[in-house]
């Protein structure tokens, strides 16, 4: 059985980046994250014309959980950055979002 190490997730957005939708790619799962990264520009090129802006991210997949994730949570920020994560029944599995800074010394 092949293990999935990365998933290519692609969205197409309007010219104002306010209306976005998932786009299908011919190959969306990869055995290595590097293979996904190499394929991403070709996949995005093949989708040109389906939306004014096409954005794609490679999401790392934990092989131990590859059969368990059941959704992709995603958002496109106003600056055009795609933030996406794999989730297992509401539990975050992988994300390309930056970690929020936490102020542990802040008084409540």
C-alpha positions in Angstrom: 0.0 0.0 0.0 1.3 3.5 -0.9 1.5 6.0 1.8 0.5 9.6 1.2 3.0 12.2 2.4 1.4 15.3 0.9 -1.8 16.6 -0.6 -2.0 19.3 -3.2 -4.9 21.6 -2.4 -5.9 24.3 -5.0 -8.5 27.1 -5.0 -9.6 29.5 -7.6 -10.6 33.1 -6.6 -12.3 36.0 -8.2 -10.3 39.1 -9.2 -11.2 40.7 -5.8 -10.2 37.6 -3.9 -13.5 37.6 -2.1 -15.2 34.6 -3.9 -13.1 31.4 -3.8 -13.8 27.7 -4.5 -11.9 24.5 -4.5 -10.5 23.3 -7.8 -10.0 19.7 -8.9 -6.5 18.7 -9.9 -5.7 15.5 -11.9 -3.2 14.3 -9.2 -3.7 15.6 -5.7 -1.8 13.0 -3.5 1.9 12.4 -3.4 4.3 10.0 -1.8 6.7 12.8 -0.8 6.2 16.5 0.0 9.0 17.3 -2.5 7.1 15.6 -5.3 4.0 17.7 -4.5 6.1 20.9 -4.5 7.6 20.0 -7.9 4.2 19.2 -9.4 2.4 22.3 -8.0 3.5 24.9 -10.7 2.4 22.5 -13.5 -0.9 21.8 -11.8 -1.6 25.5 -11.3 -0.7 26.1 -15.0 -3.1 23.5 -16.2 -5.9 25.2 -14.3 -5.3 28.7 -15.7 -8.5 30.2 -17.1 -10.7 28.5 -14.5 -10.5 31.5 -12.2 -8.7 34.9 -12.2 -6.5 33.8 -9.3 -5.3 30.2 -8.8 -3.6 29.4 -5.5 -2.2 26.0 -4.4 -0.5 24.6 -1.3 1.1 21.3 -0.5 -0.1 20.0 2.9 2.0 17.4 4.7 0.1 14.3 5.7 1.0 12.1 8.6 1.0 8.6 7.1 -0.3 7.2 10.3 -3.5 9.3 9.9 -3.9 9.4 6.1 -7.1 7.4 6.2 -8.5 9.3 9.1 -8.7 12.9 8.0 -12.1 13.9 6.8 -12.0 17.5 5.8 -9.8 20.4 4.7 -10.4 23.7 6.5 -9.3 26.6 4.4 -9.4 30.4 4.0 -7.9 32.9 1.6 -6.7 36.0 3.3 -7.2 39.5 1.8 -3.6 39.5 0.7 -4.1 36.3 -1.3 -2.5 33.9 1.1 -4.1 30.5 1.2 -4.3 29.0 4.7 -5.3 25.4 4.7 -5.2 22.5 7.1 -6.2 18.8 7.2 -8.5 17.9 10.1 -9.7 14.6 11.6 -13.1 15.1 13.1 -12.3 18.6 14.1 -8.8 17.9 15.3 -6.0 19.8 13.4 -3.6 17.4 11.7 -1.5 19.7 9.4 -1.6 23.3 8.6 0.4 25.9 6.6 -0.8 28.7 8.8 1.7 30.7 10.9 1.5 30.0 14.6 -0.1 32.9 16.4 2.2 34.7 18.8 1.1 34.1 22.4 2.0 36.6 25.2 2.4 34.3 28.2 3.2 37.3 30.4 0.0 39.2 29.6 -2.2 39.9 32.6 -5.8 38.7 32.3 
